[in-house]
Amino acid sequence: MSSIAYEKAFSFALDIISLYKYLTIREKEYILSKQVLRSGTSIGANIKEGIQGQSKKDFLSKISIALKEAEETEYWIQLLKHSNYIDEKTASSLLKNCKEVIKILVNTIKTTKANLEI
């Protein structure tokens, strides 16, 4: 797996950390912000763990977890947008980046599965 997925996930995690700071400091929102922080920062951690996996199946498992976390993060961003904690511009930018990570992960999973002939 190229480091593109990891790099994009790392950059996205930094955006999520900024979002968390904004939500807790400016909006005094502590519940949803913690959820999006947890899922948004774990994407890259799972990718990193997958890259160092013991086998192709281990790699696939970790990348699949990263995809689940990315999908969950997308949900929290949409919820924050629709509950008016973040504006349309912020939500659009975060969702665009999240969907980009999701697309890379989906393609990685498909390629890995094809290589494993699962």
Secondary structure, DSSP 8 states (H G I E B T S, - for coil): --THHHHHHHHHHHHHHHHHHHHHHTS---HHHHHHHHHHHHHHHHHHHHHT-SSHHHHHHHHHHHHHHHHHHHHHHHHHHHTTSS-HHHHHHHHHHHHHHHHHHHHHHHHHHHHHT-
